[in-house]
Amino acid sequence: MHSVDYQPNHSRVLALGFSALASLSDMENDLLRGLAEKTRYHPPHRDLHAAEVAPPPPRMIVAGWAAQYRQLANGQRQIVSLRLPGDFVAPWRPLRLPSSCAVAALTELETVNAQPLAEAGPAHPGLAQAVHVMAHLEAMLLGDQIMRLGRQTAGGRFAHLMLELHERLGRVGLAEDGRFAMPLTQEALADVLGFSVVHVNRTVQQLRRDRLLDVRNGMVVLMQREQLQELANWTPPAGLAALPRHGSAALAPQPLALSQPCFSAQLNFRMTPEQGSYHGTDRTAGFGGH
């Protein structure tokens, strides 16, 4: 069995993520390596930037998970998108206009300066292409999220999200053979899927009884991929197969140990409307059952 390192190598995350979307020159790979050497730490369950204000200069996640979310006046929140290693902290838009969504760290995060990537031009055509493809994928993921919330059954929603996460994490070497670390609790999953916490737990229990997937101790195992894809009506992002893939064996995903997520602490996130940000405790949430 292959294993995967869920404490990602920063340079590797960038190299795999960008080379999955474009053919990179040696100079472009050198630029990515240089950016990966200077990371910034962000503590968990804190807003990275607020809604309704111009976003800060672009940064890219190299370790940890974040969420782009919209908050209602009554304190309820909807996570619009999960931000994973290899993603811009917020979807990149050249005009940097204010967004109706805020972005919060769900775990400890490490990010790098993404300004040189966002501004990549003729001198770095591979990076420029990859950034354009990322914008295309962002639009596709938003459409998928709308479809999940509006039309899918509970099991279909959950299965679709797990297949999406496996595909996205696999692109940067953090998922393999249907297995990946997911440092999210039931509360966070409820805010992604538009469920109650009780409904999340019931859905996971049913999928486990059907032997389609398992979620336990921060790990997801997709046990029957074809059946999950049928349940979720899921297909990989259109057009990716036609793009240049990893051209070097040195960039091939390495075996990962299925032990720890990106960081050791898994957080139980509580939404606190009076403070307007994610808060949590260092407690692993489980779905129970056998």
C-alpha positions in Angstrom: 0.0 0.0 0.0 1.2 3.5 -0.8 1.3 6.1 1.9 1.2 9.9 1.7 2.9 12.6 3.7 0.2 14.9 5.1 2.7 17.4 6.3 3.4 18.8 2.9 6.7 20.0 1.5 6.1 23.6 0.6 8.2 23.6 -2.6 6.7 20.3 -3.7 3.1 21.5 -3.2 3.8 24.5 -5.5 5.7 22.5 -8.0 3.0 19.7 -8.3 0.1 22.1 -8.3 1.4 24.4 -11.0 3.0 21.6 -13.2 -0.4 19.9 -13.1 -1.9 22.9 -15.0 0.9 24.0 -17.3 4.4 23.0 -18.6 6.9 25.0 -16.5 10.4 26.1 -17.5 13.4 25.7 -15.2 13.2 29.4 -14.4 9.6 29.1 -13.4 10.4 26.1 -11.1 13.2 28.1 -9.6 10.8 31.0 -8.9 8.4 28.6 -7.1 11.2 27.1 -5.0 12.3 30.6 -4.0 8.7 31.6 -2.9 8.4 28.4 -0.9 11.4 29.3 1.2 9.7 32.3 2.8 6.4 31.3 4.5 4.1 33.1 6.9 2.3 31.4 9.7 -1.4 32.0 10.5 -3.0 30.7 13.7 -6.1 28.6 13.4 -9.7 29.8 13.5 -8.9 33.4 12.7 -10.1 35.5 9.8 -7.4 36.1 7.2 -9.4 38.9 5.7 -12.8 40.3 6.2 -15.8 40.7 3.8 -16.7 43.9 2.1 -13.1 45.3 2.1 -10.5 45.1 -0.6 -8.5 41.9 -0.3 -4.9 42.0 0.8 -2.0 41.2 -1.6 -2.4 37.6 -2.8 -1.0 34.7 -0.9 -1.0 31.0 -1.6 -1.6 28.2 0.9 1.2 25.7 1.2 0.1 23.9 4.4 -3.3 23.8 6.2 -6.9 24.5 5.3 -9.0 27.6 5.2 -12.5 28.5 4.2 -14.2 31.3 2.2 -17.5 32.0 3.9 -20.5 34.2 4.0 -22.1 35.2 7.4 -25.7 36.1 7.9 -26.9 38.7 10.4 -28.1 36.0 12.7 -24.6 34.5 12.9 -25.2 31.5 10.7 -22.5 30.9 8.1 -22.2 29.2 4.8 -18.8 28.0 3.7 -18.6 28.8 0.0 -15.3 27.1 -0.7 -12.6 25.2 1.1 -9.1 26.6 0.5 -6.5 23.8 0.3 -2.7 23.6 -0.2 -1.9 24.9 -3.6 -4.8 27.4 -3.6 -4.8 31.2 -3.4 -6.0 32.2 0.0 -8.9 33.8 -1.8 -9.8 33.3 -5.4 -7.5 35.6 -7.4 -9.1 38.5 -9.2 -6.9 41.1 -10.9 -9.1 44.1 -9.9 -9.1 43.1 -6.2 -12.6 44.4 -5.6 -14.2 43.8 -2.2 -15.9 40.4 -1.8 -19.1 39.6 0.1 -17.1 36.6 1.6 -14.5 36.5 4.3 -11.7 34.0 4.5 -10.8 32.2 7.8 -8.1 29.7 8.7 -9.7 26.4 9.7 -6.3 24.9 10.8 -2.9 26.3 11.3 -1.8 27.7 8.0 1.4 28.5 6.2 1.3 30.8 3.1 3.7 32.3 0.6 3.7 35.5 -1.3 1.7 34.9 -4.5 2.1 38.4 -6.0 4.8 37.2 -8.5 2.5 34.3 -9.5 -0.6 36.6 -9.9 1.4 39.0 -12.0 3.1 36.3 -14.2 3.3 37.5 -17.8 5.2 36.7 -21.0 8.4 36.0 -19.1 6.7 33.2 -17.2 4.1 31.8 -19.7 3.7 28.5 -17.8 2.9 30.2 -14.5 0.5 32.6 -16.3 -1.3 29.8 -17.9 -1.6 27.9 -14.6 -3.1 31.0 -12.9 -5.7 31.3 -15.7 -6.6 27.6 -15.3 -6.9 28.1 -11.6 -9.5 30.9 -12.2 -11.4 28.5 -14.5 -11.4 25.7 -11.9 -12.6 28.2 -9.2 -15.6 28.9 -11.4 -16.3 25.2 -11.9 -16.0 24.5 -8.1 -18.4 27.3 -7.3 -20.9 25.8 -9.8 -20.4 22.4 -8.1 -21.1 23.9 -4.7 -24.3 25.5 -5.9 -25.4 22.2 -7.5 -24.6 20.3 -4.3 -26.6 22.7 -2.1 -29.5 23.0 -4.4 -30.1 19.7 -6.0 -28.3 16.7 -4.4 -29.4 14.3 -1.8 -27.6 14.2 1.5 -25.5 11.2 0.5 -24.8 12.7 -2.9 -23.6 16.0 -1.4 -21.2 14.3 1.0 -19.9 11.9 -1.7 -19.4 14.7 -4.2 -17.5 16.8 -1.7 -15.2 13.9 -0.7 -14.5 13.1 -4.4 -13.7 16.7 -5.1 -11.3 16.9 -2.1 -9.6 13.7 -3.2 -9.1 15.1 -6.7 -7.8 18.5 -5.5 -5.5 17.1 -2.9 -4.2 14.5 -5.2 -3.1 17.2 -7.7 -0.6 18.4 -5.1 0.4 15.0 -3.8 -1.7 14.9 -0.7 -4.1 12.1 -1.6 -3.6 8.7 -3.0 -5.4 5.4 -3.6 -8.7 6.9 -2.3 -7.2 8.1 1.0 -6.5 11.6 2.3 -6.4 13.5 5.6 -9.3 15.9 6.2 -8.8 18.1 9.3 -12.5 19.2 9.4 -15.0 18.5 12.1 -18.7 17.8 11.8 -19.4 21.5 12.5 -17.2 22.7 9.6 -18.6 20.0 7.3 -22.1 21.2 8.2 -21.3 24.7 7.1 -19.9 23.4 3.8 -22.8 21.1 3.0 -25.7 23.2 4.5 -26.6 20.4 7.0 -27.1 20.3 10.7 -24.3 18.6 12.6 -26.8 15.7 13.4 -27.5 15.4 9.7 -23.8 15.2 8.8 -23.3 12.4 11.3 -26.3 10.5 10.0 -25.1 10.8 6.4 -21.6 9.6 7.3 -23.0 6.6 9.2 -25.2 5.6 6.2 -22.4 5.9 3.8 -20.3 3.8 6.1 -23.0 1.2 6.5 -23.2 1.0 2.7 -19.4 0.5 2.7 -18.9 3.4 0.3 -16.5 5.4 2.4 -15.3 5.9 5.9 -14.3 9.0 7.9 -12.5 8.4 11.1 -9.8 10.2 13.2 -9.3 12.8 10.5 -8.9 10.4 7.7 -11.2 9.7 4.7 -11.1 6.4 2.8 -13.1 6.2 -0.4 -13.9 2.5 -0.4 -15.9 2.1 -3.6 -15.0 5.0 -5.9 -17.2 4.0 -8.9 -20.3 3.7 -6.7 -19.5 7.0 -5.0 -19.1 8.7 -8.4 -22.5 7.3 -9.5 -24.2 8.4 -6.3 -22.7 11.9 -6.6 -22.9 12.3 -10.4 -19.3 13.3 -10.2 -16.8 13.7 -13.0 -13.3 15.1 -12.8 -12.9 18.8 -13.9 -13.4 19.1 -17.6 -10.4 19.9 -19.7 -7.7 18.9 -17.1 -6.8 15.7 -19.0 -5.8 17.8 -22.0 -3.4 20.0 -20.1 0.3 19.3 -19.7 0.8 16.9 -16.7 3.9 16.4 -14.5 6.7 15.8 -16.8 9.4 14.7 -14.4 9.5 11.6 -12.2 11.0 13.7 -9.6 7.7 15.5 -9.2 5.6 12.3 -9.0 3.6 12.1 -5.7 5.7 10.3 -3.1 4.3 7.7 -0.7 2.6 9.3 2.3 2.2 8.0 5.9 -1.5 8.0 6.8 -0.9 9.3 10.2 -1.3 13.0 10.7 -3.1 15.7 8.8 -1.2 18.8 7.7 -0.8 19.8 11.4 -1.2 17.6 14.4 -4.1 19.4 16.1 -7.6 18.9 14.8 -10.0 21.6 15.8 -13.6 21.5 16.9 -14.9 24.7 15.3 -17.7 26.7 16.9 -19.3 29.7 15.1 -19.4 32.7 17.5 -21.4 35.5 15.8 -20.4 38.0 18.4 -16.8 37.7 17.5 -17.3 37.1 13.8 -14.6 34.5 13.3 -14.0 30.8 13.7 -13.1 29.5 17.1 -12.3 26.0 18.3 -10.6 23.7 20.7 -8.0 21.1 20.2 -10.4 18.2 20.1 -10.8 15.6 17.4 -14.4 15.2 16.3 -15.4 11.6 15.4 -18.4 10.2 13.7 -18.7 7.2 15.9 -20.0 3.8 14.7 -18.1 0.8 13.6 
